[in-house]
């Protein structure tokens, strides 16, 4: 059971400024949520396999294959800056 003091502590840790009405409201709501979890804990799930999804789905993706691009110059022409056959980018590492 969550009490008002615990709600105030969590609000403080989360840097939330709650009104007294909000504290009361959240205390009631959190107790309702915990009560629901207590109901769920009474279920017999010994024959239920653990899952990450309610339904079985899988991603459909293409095979990633390396294919050289023949028109290298066309790619380099789109670069904002270049140095010969390379993209030129700003230096981001100092040292």
C-alpha positions as MATLAB code, in Angstrom:
seq = 'XXXXXXXXXXXXXXXXXXXXXXXXXXXXXXXXXXXXXXXXXXXXXXXXXXXXXXXXXXXXXXXXXXXXXXXXXXXXXXXXXXXXXXXXXXXXXXX';
ca = [
       0.000    0.000    0.000;
       1.374    3.411   -1.010;
       0.876    6.235    1.442;
       1.064   10.003    1.046;
       4.597   10.139    2.464;
       5.887    7.734   -0.198;
       4.245    9.740   -2.983;
       5.886   12.898   -1.625;
       9.286   11.155   -1.481;
       9.026    9.922   -5.078;
       7.874   13.352   -6.231;
      10.874   14.910   -4.490;
      13.292   12.419   -6.099;
      11.723   13.089   -9.503;
      11.952   16.845   -8.913;
       8.177   17.217   -9.232;
       6.243   19.894   -7.426;
       2.833   18.430   -6.681;
      -0.120   20.181   -5.132;
      -1.787   18.492   -2.174;
      -4.676   17.548   -4.469;
      -2.244   15.886   -6.908;
      -0.535   14.023   -4.069;
      -3.887   12.618   -2.923;
      -4.870   11.764   -6.499;
      -1.571    9.966   -7.212;
      -1.757    8.089   -3.916;
      -5.191    6.761   -4.882;
      -4.144    5.969   -8.464;
      -0.933    4.199   -7.464;
      -2.794    2.083   -4.912;
      -5.303    1.157   -7.603;
      -2.488    0.108   -9.952;
      -0.786   -1.949   -7.238;
      -4.125   -3.571   -6.391;
      -4.449   -4.637  -10.011;
      -0.968   -6.181   -9.925;
      -1.959   -8.096   -6.795;
      -4.900   -9.540   -8.741;
      -2.569  -10.528  -11.568;
      -0.165  -12.227   -9.162;
      -2.990  -14.593   -8.154;
      -3.182  -16.065  -11.661;
      -1.658  -19.465  -12.344;
       0.817  -18.897  -15.149;
       2.915  -22.014  -14.586;
       1.987  -23.375  -18.036;
       2.471  -20.081  -19.879;
       5.754  -19.618  -21.711;
       7.478  -16.253  -21.245;
       7.094  -13.934  -24.218;
       8.080  -10.419  -25.210;
       4.935   -9.828  -27.281;
       1.287  -10.759  -27.040;
       1.325  -12.004  -30.637;
       4.053  -13.747  -32.607;
       5.596  -11.327  -35.113;
       8.890  -11.092  -36.921;
      10.556   -8.370  -38.924;
      10.680   -8.840  -42.649;
      13.987   -7.490  -43.899;
      16.039   -7.988  -46.967;
      19.450   -9.625  -46.888;
      22.174   -6.996  -46.507;
      24.586   -7.482  -49.403;
      27.645   -5.444  -50.274;
      27.334   -4.026  -53.782;
      29.838   -1.540  -55.150;
      28.352    1.612  -56.656;
      29.755    2.242  -60.112;
      29.316    6.034  -60.297;
      31.523    7.216  -57.425;
      31.772   10.724  -58.851;
      27.986   11.178  -58.707;
      28.055   10.490  -54.968;
      31.006   12.819  -54.365;
      29.353   15.639  -56.323;
      26.585   15.728  -53.717;
      29.030   16.288  -50.845;
      29.161   19.781  -49.304;
      32.972   19.518  -49.194;
      35.455   16.989  -50.488;
      39.145   16.243  -50.744;
      39.848   14.358  -53.956;
      37.958   11.064  -53.762;
      36.922   11.522  -50.119;
      34.222   13.349  -48.190;
      35.663   16.190  -46.141;
      34.051   16.601  -42.721;
      34.723   18.960  -39.813;
      37.176   17.777  -37.172;
      35.278   16.766  -34.042;
      38.064   15.175  -31.982;
      40.505   17.484  -30.267;
      43.622   16.492  -28.510;
];
